[in-house]
Amino acid sequence: MRYIRPTSLTWWAGLSSIAIGILMLSGAGGWANELGRFVTILAGGQDASPAALMALGTGLIGIRDKLSRVFGDE
């Protein structure tokens, strides 16, 4: 379970991005769409779709794991 790192800010950013994408996909309302668009703008993207947000989140979690394996941050 090396991907779960609750003390990492990058892990939390990835998890929240995935959660917002799931909320948008489930049709939670206009506030979820606006929040998704805001997160996409902060990440420097242009596509505020649920799939893009979930891909962003998994990418953040994956890059955090990769960096921790390269630099030996356990």
All heavy atoms as a GROMACS GRO file, in nm:
protein
  544
    1MET      N    1   0.083  -0.118   0.000
    1MET     CA    2   0.000   0.000   0.000
    1MET      C    3   0.088   0.125   0.000
    1MET      O    4   0.070   0.215   0.078
    1MET     CB    5  -0.092  -0.003   0.119
    1MET     CG    6  -0.177  -0.126   0.128
    1MET     SD    7  -0.353  -0.110   0.136
    1MET     CE    8  -0.386   0.025   0.236
    2ARG      N    9   0.183   0.126  -0.092
    2ARG     CA   10   0.277   0.238  -0.095
    2ARG      C   11   0.216   0.364  -0.154
    2ARG      O   12   0.273   0.471  -0.141
    2ARG     CB   13   0.401   0.198  -0.172
    2ARG     CG   14   0.375   0.175  -0.318
    2ARG     CD   15   0.501   0.134  -0.389
    2ARG     NE   16   0.477   0.140  -0.532
    2ARG     CZ   17   0.532   0.060  -0.617
    2ARG    NH1   18   0.614  -0.032  -0.575
    2ARG    NH2   19   0.506   0.071  -0.745
    3TYR      N   20   0.102   0.354  -0.220
    3TYR     CA   21   0.040   0.472  -0.278
    3TYR      C   22  -0.037   0.555  -0.175
    3TYR      O   23  -0.066   0.671  -0.199
    3TYR     CB   24  -0.055   0.433  -0.391
    3TYR     CG   25   0.017   0.389  -0.515
    3TYR    CD1   26   0.027   0.255  -0.546
    3TYR    CD2   27   0.077   0.481  -0.599
    3TYR    CE1   28   0.094   0.214  -0.660
    3TYR    CE2   29   0.144   0.442  -0.712
    3TYR     CZ   30   0.153   0.308  -0.742
    3TYR     OH   31   0.219   0.267  -0.854
    4ILE      N   32  -0.072   0.497  -0.063
    4ILE     CA   33  -0.150   0.568   0.038
    4ILE      C   34  -0.054   0.636   0.134
    4ILE      O   35   0.013   0.571   0.214
    4ILE     CB   36  -0.245   0.472   0.112
    4ILE    CG1   37  -0.342   0.412   0.013
    4ILE    CG2   38  -0.319   0.546   0.222
    4ILE    CD1   39  -0.432   0.307   0.069
    5ARG      N   40  -0.045   0.768   0.124
    5ARG     CA   41   0.044   0.847   0.208
    5ARG      C   42  -0.034   0.968   0.261
    5ARG      O   43  -0.027   1.077   0.205
    5ARG     CB   44   0.164   0.895   0.129
    5ARG     CG   45   0.249   0.781   0.078
    5ARG     CD   46   0.375   0.835   0.017
    5ARG     NE   47   0.454   0.730  -0.041
    5ARG     CZ   48   0.547   0.662   0.025
    5ARG    NH1   49   0.570   0.689   0.150
    5ARG    NH2   50   0.615   0.567  -0.036
    6PRO      N   51  -0.109   0.949   0.370
    6PRO     CA   52  -0.194   1.058   0.420
    6PRO      C   53  -0.117   1.177   0.477
    6PRO      O   54  -0.178   1.279   0.506
    6PRO     CB   55  -0.279   0.991   0.527
    6PRO     CG   56  -0.213   0.863   0.558
    6PRO     CD   57  -0.129   0.825   0.442
    7THR      N   58   0.013   1.169   0.490
    7THR     CA   59   0.090   1.285   0.538
    7THR      C   60   0.142   1.371   0.424
    7THR      O   61   0.205   1.472   0.447
    7THR     CB   62   0.209   1.238   0.624
    7THR    OG1   63   0.291   1.152   0.545
    7THR    CG2   64   0.162   1.166   0.748
    8SER      N   65   0.113   1.332   0.300
    8SER     CA   66   0.163   1.404   0.183
    8SER      C   67   0.056   1.499   0.128
    8SER      O   68  -0.059   1.458   0.103
    8SER     CB   69   0.202   1.303   0.074
    8SER     OG   70   0.226   1.369  -0.047
    9LEU      N   71   0.093   1.622   0.106
    9LEU     CA   72   0.000   1.719   0.049
    9LEU      C   73  -0.033   1.684  -0.097
    9LEU      O   74  -0.146   1.704  -0.141
    9LEU     CB   75   0.060   1.860   0.057
    9LEU     CG   76  -0.028   1.975   0.012
    9LEU    CD1   77  -0.154   1.980   0.097
    9LEU    CD2   78   0.048   2.105   0.021
   10THR      N   79   0.062   1.629  -0.168
   10THR     CA   80   0.038   1.588  -0.306
   10THR      C   81  -0.064   1.476  -0.311
   10THR      O   82  -0.150   1.472  -0.400
   10THR     CB   83   0.169   1.542  -0.372
   10THR    OG1   84   0.267   1.644  -0.357
   10THR    CG2   85   0.149   1.513  -0.519
   11TRP      N   86  -0.056   1.383  -0.217
   11TRP     CA   87  -0.153   1.274  -0.211
   11TRP      C   88  -0.294   1.328  -0.186
   11TRP      O   89  -0.390   1.287  -0.250
   11TRP     CB   90  -0.114   1.176  -0.100
   11TRP     CG   91  -0.199   1.054  -0.094
   11TRP    CD1   92  -0.189   0.945  -0.172
   11TRP    CD2   93  -0.309   1.032  -0.005
   11TRP    NE1   94  -0.287   0.853  -0.137
   11TRP    CE2   95  -0.361   0.905  -0.036
   11TRP    CE3   96  -0.367   1.106   0.096
   11TRP    CZ2   97  -0.469   0.852   0.033
   11TRP    CZ3   98  -0.475   1.053   0.164
   11TRP    CH2   99  -0.525   0.926   0.133
   12TRP      N  100  -0.307   1.424  -0.096
   12TRP     CA  101  -0.437   1.483  -0.067
   12TRP      C  102  -0.491   1.562  -0.187
   12TRP      O  103  -0.611   1.561  -0.216
   12TRP     CB  104  -0.433   1.572   0.056
   12TRP     CG  105  -0.434   1.492   0.182
   12TRP    CD1  106  -0.330   1.471   0.267
   12TRP    CD2  107  -0.544   1.418   0.236
   12TRP    NE1  108  -0.368   1.390   0.370
   12TRP    CE2  109  -0.499   1.356   0.354
   12TRP    CE3  110  -0.676   1.398   0.196
   12TRP    CZ2  111  -0.582   1.276   0.432
   12TRP    CZ3  112  -0.757   1.318   0.274
   12TRP    CH2  113  -0.711   1.258   0.390
   13ALA      N  114  -0.403   1.631  -0.258
   13ALA     CA  115  -0.446   1.704  -0.378
   13ALA      C  116  -0.496   1.607  -0.484
   13ALA      O  117  -0.598   1.632  -0.550
   13ALA     CB  118  -0.331   1.788  -0.432
   14GLY      N  119  -0.427   1.495  -0.501
   14GLY     CA  120  -0.472   1.395  -0.597
   14GLY      C  121  -0.603   1.331  -0.557
   14GLY      O  122  -0.693   1.312  -0.639
   15LEU      N  123  -0.616   1.299  -0.429
   15LEU     CA  124  -0.739   1.238  -0.381
   15LEU      C  125  -0.858   1.333  -0.394
   15LEU      O  126  -0.967   1.292  -0.435
   15LEU     CB  127  -0.722   1.195  -0.235
   15LEU     CG  128  -0.837   1.115  -0.176
   15LEU    CD1  129  -0.846   0.979  -0.244
   15LEU    CD2  130  -0.818   1.099  -0.027
   16SER      N  131  -0.837   1.460  -0.363
   16SER     CA  132  -0.947   1.556  -0.376
   16SER      C  133  -0.984   1.577  -0.522
   16SER      O  134  -1.103   1.594  -0.554
   16SER     CB  135  -0.912   1.688  -0.309
   16SER     OG  136  -0.802   1.749  -0.372
   17SER      N  137  -0.887   1.574  -0.610
   17SER     CA  138  -0.917   1.588  -0.752
   17SER      C  139  -0.999   1.469  -0.802
   17SER      O  140  -1.094   1.486  -0.879
   17SER     CB  141  -0.787   1.599  -0.831
   17SER     OG  142  -0.812   1.610  -0.967
   18ILE      N  143  -0.964   1.350  -0.758
   18ILE     CA  144  -1.042   1.231  -0.794
   18ILE      C  145  -1.183   1.241  -0.738
   18ILE      O  146  -1.281   1.212  -0.807
   18ILE     CB  147  -0.971   1.104  -0.744
   18ILE    CG1  148  -0.841   1.081  -0.821
   18ILE    CG2  149  -1.062   0.981  -0.758
   18ILE    CD1  150  -0.753   0.972  -0.764
   19ALA      N  151  -1.196   1.284  -0.613
   19ALA     CA  152  -1.327   1.296  -0.550
   19ALA      C  153  -1.415   1.399  -0.621
   19ALA      O  154  -1.534   1.376  -0.642
   19ALA     CB  155  -1.311   1.332  -0.403
   20ILE      N  156  -1.357   1.512  -0.661
   20ILE     CA  157  -1.434   1.614  -0.733
   20ILE      C  158  -1.477   1.560  -0.869
   20ILE      O  159  -1.590   1.584  -0.913
   20ILE     CB  160  -1.351   1.743  -0.747
   20ILE    CG1  161  -1.332   1.807  -0.609
   20ILE    CG2  162  -1.419   1.841  -0.840
   20ILE    CD1  163  -1.231   1.918  -0.607
   21GLY      N  164  -1.390   1.485  -0.936
   21GLY     CA  165  -1.427   1.424  -1.064
   21GLY      C  166  -1.543   1.327  -1.048
   21GLY      O  167  -1.634   1.322  -1.131
   22ILE      N  168  -1.541   1.248  -0.940
   22ILE     CA  169  -1.651   1.154  -0.915
   22ILE      C  170  -1.779   1.230  -0.883
   22ILE      O  171  -1.888   1.191  -0.929
   22ILE     CB  172  -1.612   1.057  -0.802
   22ILE    CG1  173  -1.502   0.963  -0.850
   22ILE    CG2  174  -1.734   0.978  -0.753
   22ILE    CD1  175  -1.442   0.877  -0.743
   23LEU      N  176  -1.770   1.339  -0.808
   23LEU     CA  177  -1.889   1.420  -0.778
   23LEU      C  178  -1.947   1.479  -0.906
   23LEU      O  179  -2.070   1.482  -0.924
   23LEU     CB  180  -1.855   1.531  -0.680
   23LEU     CG  181  -1.840   1.492  -0.534
   23LEU    CD1  182  -1.790   1.610  -0.453
   23LEU    CD2  183  -1.973   1.443  -0.479
   24MET      N  184  -1.860   1.528  -0.993
   24MET     CA  185  -1.909   1.583  -1.120
   24MET      C  186  -1.975   1.475  -1.204
   24MET      O  187  -2.077   1.499  -1.269
   24MET     CB  188  -1.793   1.647  -1.197
   24MET     CG  189  -1.744   1.777  -1.140
   24MET     SD  190  -1.599   1.839  -1.226
   24MET     CE  191  -1.661   1.864  -1.390
   25LEU      N  192  -1.916   1.357  -1.204
   25LEU     CA  193  -1.970   1.246  -1.283
   25LEU      C  194  -2.106   1.200  -1.231
   25LEU      O  195  -2.194   1.163  -1.309
   25LEU     CB  196  -1.871   1.130  -1.282
   25LEU     CG  197  -1.895   1.015  -1.376
   25LEU    CD1  198  -1.892   1.065  -1.520
   25LEU    CD2  199  -1.790   0.908  -1.356
   26SER      N  200  -2.124   1.207  -1.099
   26SER     CA  201  -2.250   1.163  -1.041
   26SER      C  202  -2.359   1.268  -1.051
   26SER      O  203  -2.474   1.241  -1.017
   26SER     CB  204  -2.229   1.124  -0.894
   26SER     OG  205  -2.199   1.239  -0.818
   27GLY      N  206  -2.326   1.387  -1.098
   27GLY     CA  207  -2.426   1.491  -1.114
   27GLY      C  208  -2.465   1.556  -0.983
   27GLY      O  209  -2.583   1.579  -0.957
   28ALA      N  210  -2.366   1.589  -0.901
   28ALA     CA  211  -2.393   1.645  -0.769
   28ALA      C  212  -2.451   1.785  -0.775
   28ALA      O  213  -2.510   1.831  -0.679
   28ALA     CB  214  -2.264   1.646  -0.686
   29GLY      N  215  -2.433   1.854  -0.882
   29GLY     CA  216  -2.491   1.987  -0.895
   29GLY      C  217  -2.393   2.084  -0.957
   29GLY      O  218  -2.279   2.051  -0.990
   30GLY      N  219  -2.440   2.208  -0.970
   30GLY     CA  220  -2.359   2.311  -1.032
   30GLY      C  221  -2.235   2.347  -0.952
   30GLY      O  222  -2.133   2.385  -1.007
   31TRP      N  223  -2.244   2.335  -0.820
   31TRP     CA  224  -2.129   2.368  -0.736
   31TRP      C  225  -2.013   2.273  -0.763
   31TRP      O  226  -1.896   2.314  -0.760
   31TRP     CB  227  -2.166   2.368  -0.589
   31TRP     CG  228  -2.210   2.233  -0.538
   31TRP    CD1  229  -2.338   2.183  -0.538
   31TRP    CD2  230  -2.128   2.131  -0.484
   31TRP    NE1  231  -2.338   2.057  -0.488
   31TRP    CE2  232  -2.211   2.022  -0.452
   31TRP    CE3  233  -1.991   2.120  -0.457
   31TRP    CZ2  234  -2.162   1.904  -0.397
   31TRP    CZ3  235  -1.943   2.004  -0.402
   31TRP    CH2  236  -2.029   1.897  -0.372
   32ALA      N  237  -2.041   2.147  -0.791
   32ALA     CA  238  -1.934   2.050  -0.820
   32ALA      C  239  -1.869   2.084  -0.954
   32ALA      O  240  -1.747   2.073  -0.967
   32ALA     CB  241  -1.989   1.909  -0.822
   33ASN      N  242  -1.947   2.130  -1.050
   33ASN     CA  243  -1.891   2.169  -1.179
   33ASN      C  244  -1.802   2.292  -1.166
   33ASN      O  245  -1.695   2.300  -1.226
   33ASN     CB  246  -2.002   2.196  -1.280
   33ASN     CG  247  -2.078   2.070  -1.315
   33ASN    OD1  248  -2.026   1.960  -1.304
   33ASN    ND2  249  -2.203   2.087  -1.356
   34GLU      N  250  -1.846   2.389  -1.086
   34GLU     CA  251  -1.766   2.509  -1.065
   34GLU      C  252  -1.638   2.477  -0.989
   34GLU      O  253  -1.531   2.530  -1.020
   34GLU     CB  254  -1.846   2.615  -0.988
   34GLU     CG  255  -1.961   2.672  -1.068
   34GLU     CD  256  -1.915   2.740  -1.195
   34GLU    OE1  257  -1.813   2.811  -1.193
   34GLU    OE2  258  -1.982   2.721  -1.298
   35LEU      N  259  -1.646   2.389  -0.890
   35LEU     CA  260  -1.528   2.347  -0.816
   35LEU      C  261  -1.432   2.272  -0.906
   35LEU      O  262  -1.310   2.292  -0.900
   35LEU     CB  263  -1.569   2.261  -0.697
   35LEU     CG  264  -1.460   2.223  -0.598
   35LEU    CD1  265  -1.397   2.347  -0.536
   35LEU    CD2  266  -1.519   2.134  -0.489
   36GLY      N  267  -1.483   2.187  -0.992
   36GLY     CA  268  -1.400   2.116  -1.088
   36GLY      C  269  -1.331   2.209  -1.186
   36GLY      O  270  -1.213   2.191  -1.219
   37ARG      N  271  -1.403   2.310  -1.231
   37ARG     CA  272  -1.342   2.407  -1.321
   37ARG      C  273  -1.233   2.487  -1.251
   37ARG      O  274  -1.127   2.513  -1.306
   37ARG     CB  275  -1.448   2.501  -1.376
   37ARG     CG  276  -1.396   2.588  -1.486
   37ARG     CD  277  -1.500   2.659  -1.565
   37ARG     NE  278  -1.618   2.693  -1.489
   37ARG     CZ  279  -1.729   2.737  -1.544
   37ARG    NH1  280  -1.736   2.748  -1.674
   37ARG    NH2  281  -1.832   2.769  -1.471
   38PHE      N  282  -1.254   2.520  -1.123
   38PHE     CA  283  -1.155   2.592  -1.044
   38PHE      C  284  -1.028   2.509  -1.025
   38PHE      O  285  -0.917   2.558  -1.043
   38PHE     CB  286  -1.215   2.631  -0.909
   38PHE     CG  287  -1.119   2.702  -0.819
   38PHE    CD1  288  -1.075   2.830  -0.850
   38PHE    CD2  289  -1.073   2.643  -0.704
   38PHE    CE1  290  -0.987   2.897  -0.768
   38PHE    CE2  291  -0.984   2.708  -0.620
   38PHE     CZ  292  -0.941   2.836  -0.652
   39VAL      N  293  -1.044   2.381  -0.993
   39VAL     CA  294  -0.929   2.293  -0.975
   39VAL      C  295  -0.853   2.277  -1.107
   39VAL      O  296  -0.730   2.275  -1.109
   39VAL     CB  297  -0.974   2.156  -0.919
   39VAL    CG1  298  -0.861   2.055  -0.924
   39VAL    CG2  299  -1.024   2.171  -0.778
   40THR      N  300  -0.926   2.267  -1.216
   40THR     CA  301  -0.863   2.255  -1.347
   40THR      C  302  -0.782   2.379  -1.382
   40THR      O  303  -0.671   2.370  -1.434
   40THR     CB  304  -0.968   2.229  -1.456
   40THR    OG1  305  -1.041   2.112  -1.421
   40THR    CG2  306  -0.905   2.210  -1.591
   41ILE      N  307  -0.836   2.496  -1.350
   41ILE     CA  308  -0.763   2.620  -1.376
   41ILE      C  309  -0.637   2.627  -1.291
   41ILE      O  310  -0.531   2.665  -1.339
   41ILE     CB  311  -0.854   2.742  -1.350
   41ILE    CG1  312  -0.961   2.751  -1.458
   41ILE    CG2  313  -0.773   2.871  -1.345
   41ILE    CD1  314  -1.068   2.854  -1.430
   42LEU      N  315  -0.647   2.586  -1.165
   42LEU     CA  316  -0.529   2.586  -1.078
   42LEU      C  317  -0.422   2.489  -1.127
   42LEU      O  318  -0.302   2.515  -1.110
   42LEU     CB  319  -0.568   2.550  -0.934
   42LEU     CG  320  -0.642   2.656  -0.854
   42LEU    CD1  321  -0.677   2.602  -0.716
   42LEU    CD2  322  -0.559   2.782  -0.842
   43ALA      N  323  -0.463   2.380  -1.186
   43ALA     CA  324  -0.368   2.281  -1.236
   43ALA      C  325  -0.311   2.320  -1.372
   43ALA      O  326  -0.220   2.253  -1.422
   43ALA     CB  327  -0.435   2.144  -1.246
   44GLY      N  328  -0.364   2.424  -1.433
   44GLY     CA  329  -0.313   2.470  -1.561
   44GLY      C  330  -0.376   2.401  -1.680
   44GLY      O  331  -0.325   2.410  -1.791
   45GLY      N  332  -0.486   2.333  -1.658
   45GLY     CA  333  -0.552   2.263  -1.767
   45GLY      C  334  -0.663   2.345  -1.828
   45GLY      O  335  -0.695   2.455  -1.782
   46GLN      N  336  -0.723   2.291  -1.932
   46GLN     CA  337  -0.833   2.359  -1.998
   46GLN      C  338  -0.958   2.273  -2.005
   46GLN      O  339  -1.065   2.324  -2.033
   46GLN     CB  340  -0.792   2.402  -2.138
   46GLN     CG  341  -0.681   2.503  -2.136
   46GLN     CD  342  -0.642   2.546  -2.275
   46GLN    OE1  343  -0.703   2.506  -2.374
   46GLN    NE2  344  -0.541   2.629  -2.283
   47ASP      N  345  -0.946   2.144  -1.981
   47ASP     CA  346  -1.059   2.052  -1.991
   47ASP      C  347  -1.108   2.020  -1.850
   47ASP      O  348  -1.040   1.954  -1.774
   47ASP     CB  349  -1.016   1.925  -2.062
   47ASP     CG  350  -1.130   1.827  -2.081
   47ASP    OD1  351  -1.246   1.871  -2.072
   47ASP    OD2  352  -1.104   1.709  -2.104
   48ALA      N  353  -1.225   2.068  -1.815
   48ALA     CA  354  -1.279   2.048  -1.681
   48ALA      C  355  -1.375   1.930  -1.677
   48ALA      O  356  -1.477   1.933  -1.608
   48ALA     CB  357  -1.349   2.174  -1.632
   49SER      N  358  -1.344   1.824  -1.750
   49SER     CA  359  -1.430   1.707  -1.749
   49SER      C  360  -1.396   1.618  -1.630
   49SER      O  361  -1.285   1.625  -1.576
   49SER     CB  362  -1.414   1.629  -1.879
   49SER     OG  363  -1.285   1.571  -1.885
   50PRO      N  364  -1.490   1.534  -1.587
   50PRO     CA  365  -1.460   1.442  -1.477
   50PRO      C  366  -1.343   1.350  -1.506
   50PRO      O  367  -1.261   1.322  -1.418
   50PRO     CB  368  -1.590   1.363  -1.460
   50PRO     CG  369  -1.696   1.449  -1.517
   50PRO     CD  370  -1.632   1.526  -1.626
   51ALA      N  371  -1.332   1.304  -1.629
   51ALA     CA  372  -1.222   1.214  -1.664
   51ALA      C  373  -1.087   1.285  -1.653
   51ALA      O  374  -0.989   1.226  -1.606
   51ALA     CB  375  -1.241   1.162  -1.806
   52ALA      N  376  -1.082   1.412  -1.692
   52ALA     CA  377  -0.956   1.487  -1.682
   52ALA      C  378  -0.917   1.507  -1.536
   52ALA      O  379  -0.799   1.499  -1.501
   52ALA     CB  380  -0.970   1.621  -1.752
   53LEU      N  381  -1.015   1.534  -1.451
   53LEU     CA  382  -0.985   1.553  -1.309
   53LEU      C  383  -0.938   1.423  -1.243
   53LEU      O  384  -0.846   1.423  -1.162
   53LEU     CB  385  -1.107   1.608  -1.235
   53LEU     CG  386  -1.132   1.756  -1.254
   53LEU    CD1  387  -1.267   1.794  -1.199
   53LEU    CD2  388  -1.024   1.837  -1.190
   54MET      N  389  -1.001   1.312  -1.279
   54MET     CA  390  -0.958   1.185  -1.222
   54MET      C  391  -0.820   1.145  -1.273
   54MET      O  392  -0.739   1.090  -1.198
   54MET     CB  393  -1.062   1.076  -1.250
   54MET     CG  394  -1.189   1.097  -1.169
   54MET     SD  395  -1.305   0.963  -1.184
   54MET     CE  396  -1.399   1.015  -1.325
   55ALA      N  397  -0.791   1.176  -1.399
   55ALA     CA  398  -0.657   1.148  -1.452
   55ALA      C  399  -0.553   1.236  -1.384
   55ALA      O  400  -0.442   1.191  -1.354
   55ALA     CB  401  -0.656   1.171  -1.603
   56LEU      N  402  -0.588   1.361  -1.358
   56LEU     CA  403  -0.499   1.451  -1.285
   56LEU      C  404  -0.470   1.396  -1.146
   56LEU      O  405  -0.355   1.393  -1.102
   56LEU     CB  406  -0.560   1.590  -1.275
   56LEU     CG  407  -0.489   1.689  -1.182
   56LEU    CD1  408  -0.355   1.730  -1.241
   56LEU    CD2  409  -0.577   1.810  -1.158
   57GLY      N  410  -0.573   1.350  -1.077
   57GLY     CA  411  -0.556   1.297  -0.943
   57GLY      C  412  -0.470   1.172  -0.938
   57GLY      O  413  -0.379   1.160  -0.855
   58THR      N  414  -0.495   1.080  -1.029
   58THR     CA  415  -0.412   0.959  -1.031
   58THR      C  416  -0.269   0.991  -1.072
   58THR      O  417  -0.175   0.928  -1.024
   58THR     CB  418  -0.471   0.852  -1.124
   58THR    OG1  419  -0.490   0.907  -1.253
   58THR    CG2  420  -0.602   0.799  -1.070
   59GLY      N  421  -0.252   1.090  -1.158
   59GLY     CA  422  -0.117   1.133  -1.195
   59GLY      C  423  -0.042   1.192  -1.078
   59GLY      O  424   0.077   1.166  -1.059
   60LEU      N  425  -0.110   1.273  -0.998
   60LEU     CA  426  -0.045   1.332  -0.880
   60LEU      C  427  -0.005   1.225  -0.779
   60LEU      O  428   0.105   1.228  -0.723
   60LEU     CB  429  -0.139   1.433  -0.813
   60LEU     CG  430  -0.154   1.567  -0.884
   60LEU    CD1  431  -0.262   1.649  -0.815
   60LEU    CD2  432  -0.024   1.642  -0.886
   61ILE      N  433  -0.093   1.129  -0.758
   61ILE     CA  434  -0.061   1.022  -0.663
   61ILE      C  435   0.053   0.936  -0.717
   61ILE      O  436   0.144   0.899  -0.643
   61ILE     CB  437  -0.187   0.939  -0.633
   61ILE    CG1  438  -0.286   1.023  -0.553
   61ILE    CG2  439  -0.151   0.812  -0.557
   61ILE    CD1  440  -0.421   0.960  -0.534
   62GLY      N  441   0.052   0.910  -0.846
   62GLY     CA  442   0.157   0.829  -0.905
   62GLY      C  443   0.292   0.898  -0.905
   62GLY      O  444   0.395   0.836  -0.878
   63ILE      N  445   0.295   1.028  -0.934
   63ILE     CA  446   0.423   1.099  -0.936
   63ILE      C  447   0.479   1.111  -0.796
   63ILE      O  448   0.600   1.107  -0.775
   63ILE     CB  449   0.411   1.236  -1.006
   63ILE    CG1  450   0.550   1.292  -1.043
   63ILE    CG2  451   0.341   1.339  -0.918
   63ILE    CD1  452   0.615   1.222  -1.155
   64ARG      N  453   0.391   1.122  -0.696
   64ARG     CA  454   0.438   1.128  -0.557
   64ARG      C  455   0.505   0.996  -0.519
   64ARG      O  456   0.610   0.994  -0.455
   64ARG     CB  457   0.321   1.157  -0.463
   64ARG     CG  458   0.350   1.141  -0.315
   64ARG     CD  459   0.452   1.244  -0.270
   64ARG     NE  460   0.474   1.234  -0.128
   64ARG     CZ  461   0.586   1.188  -0.073
   64ARG    NH1  462   0.685   1.148  -0.148
   64ARG    NH2  463   0.599   1.184   0.057
   65ASP      N  464   0.446   0.885  -0.559
   65ASP     CA  465   0.505   0.755  -0.530
   65ASP      C  466   0.638   0.738  -0.602
   65ASP      O  467   0.734   0.689  -0.544
   65ASP     CB  468   0.409   0.643  -0.570
   65ASP     CG  469   0.468   0.508  -0.543
   65ASP    OD1  470   0.498   0.478  -0.426
   65ASP    OD2  471   0.487   0.433  -0.640
   66LYS      N  472   0.642   0.781  -0.726
   66LYS     CA  473   0.766   0.768  -0.804
   66LYS      C  474   0.878   0.851  -0.741
   66LYS      O  475   0.991   0.804  -0.728
   66LYS     CB  476   0.741   0.812  -0.948
   66LYS     CG  477   0.862   0.811  -1.036
   66LYS     CD  478   0.913   0.672  -1.058
   66LYS     CE  479   1.028   0.674  -1.157
   66LYS     NZ  480   1.084   0.542  -1.176
   67LEU      N  481   0.848   0.973  -0.702
   67LEU     CA  482   0.951   1.058  -0.641
   67LEU      C  483   0.996   1.002  -0.507
   67LEU      O  484   1.114   1.012  -0.473
   67LEU     CB  485   0.899   1.200  -0.625
   67LEU     CG  486   0.884   1.279  -0.755
   67LEU    CD1  487   0.820   1.414  -0.727
   67LEU    CD2  488   1.016   1.295  -0.825
   68SER      N  489   0.904   0.944  -0.432
   68SER     CA  490   0.945   0.888  -0.304
   68SER      C  491   1.033   0.764  -0.323
   68SER      O  492   1.122   0.739  -0.243
   68SER     CB  493   0.823   0.853  -0.218
   68SER     OG  494   0.753   0.744  -0.274
   69ARG      N  495   1.011   0.689  -0.431
   69ARG     CA  496   1.097   0.574  -0.457
   69ARG      C  497   1.234   0.617  -0.509
   69ARG      O  498   1.335   0.556  -0.474
   69ARG     CB  499   1.032   0.480  -0.558
   69ARG     CG  500   0.924   0.393  -0.493
   69ARG     CD  501   0.875   0.288  -0.588
   69ARG     NE  502   0.784   0.354  -0.684
   69ARG     CZ  503   0.770   0.318  -0.810
   69ARG    NH1  504   0.841   0.219  -0.858
   69ARG    NH2  505   0.687   0.379  -0.888
   70VAL      N  506   1.240   0.723  -0.588
   70VAL     CA  507   1.367   0.769  -0.644
   70VAL      C  508   1.455   0.831  -0.536
   70VAL      O  509   1.574   0.802  -0.525
   70VAL     CB  510   1.343   0.869  -0.759
   70VAL    CG1  511   1.471   0.940  -0.797
   70VAL    CG2  512   1.284   0.799  -0.878
   71PHE      N  513   1.396   0.915  -0.453
   71PHE     CA  514   1.473   0.987  -0.352
   71PHE      C  515   1.476   0.918  -0.217
   71PHE      O  516   1.534   0.970  -0.123
   71PHE     CB  517   1.421   1.129  -0.337
   71PHE     CG  518   1.443   1.211  -0.461
   71PHE    CD1  519   1.336   1.256  -0.537
   71PHE    CD2  520   1.570   1.242  -0.504
   71PHE    CE1  521   1.356   1.330  -0.651
   71PHE    CE2  522   1.591   1.315  -0.618
   71PHE     CZ  523   1.484   1.361  -0.693
   72GLY      N  524   1.412   0.804  -0.203
   72GLY     CA  525   1.416   0.726  -0.079
   72GLY      C  526   1.344   0.790   0.036
   72GLY      O  527   1.383   0.775   0.151
   73ASP      N  528   1.238   0.863   0.008
   73ASP     CA  529   1.159   0.930   0.113
   73ASP      C  530   1.056   0.833   0.167
   73ASP      O  531   0.951   0.814   0.111
   73ASP     CB  532   1.091   1.052   0.054
   73ASP     CG  533   1.009   1.128   0.155
   73ASP    OD1  534   1.043   1.121   0.274
   73ASP    OD2  535   0.913   1.192   0.114
   74GLU      N  536   1.084   0.770   0.276
   74GLU     CA  537   0.991   0.673   0.334
   74GLU      C  538   0.928   0.726   0.455
   74GLU      O  539   0.933   0.778   0.542
   74GLU     CB  540   1.062   0.542   0.366
   74GLU     CG  541   1.096   0.466   0.241
   74GLU     CD  542   0.974   0.416   0.163
   74GLU    OE1  543   0.873   0.378   0.224
   74GLU    OE2  544   0.981   0.419   0.042
   0.00000   0.00000   0.00000
